[in-house]
């Protein structure tokens, strides 16, 4: 075999090697696109029920707020503890409705054709908003134990009021403050956190973020 034939064979080998490399890259690109599409569809399927749930929560929340408003207005200020407690619960639930509407809008803003990083940022914002609204809503808990208080109850049944009603309200206040301070991402893996918040408002976000993380891991295989 002379040098010319050897060079020809060598060039043919290089050509086939390059074709094989290009084909492998094309195959990997197709696999990557398919995998990303499947993962984003999983994200969509996880977040859709969450959006529906929040939509129903807003609907029921509006009815609940209207009911509370009628109660407060109908009392005409005759029972300050009742009106005050109901009014505060009313404000918390108005906040909840606004927060849920923002979260629904955020879910709808997630464009599954966006870059993965942008989708991850929107999911992180949804996660932060969910945590924040949950923490704040727990602060209304003590007022469910004060709406029935009255001046007659305070002065006429002093022992029962100070021995039962007040301690219960204080306990609920401490619990509400503790939850407000401890419902954070730092405690997300603790059992009490998962039992308290690990439902449809939290688990879908975690699963969606895991799906996107799998895409990043696939890229660097």
Helices and strands as residue ranges (DSSP letters): H 3-75, H 80-109, H 116-138, G 141-145, H 151-156, H 158-160, I 161-165, H 166-182, G 185-187, H 191-197, H 203-219
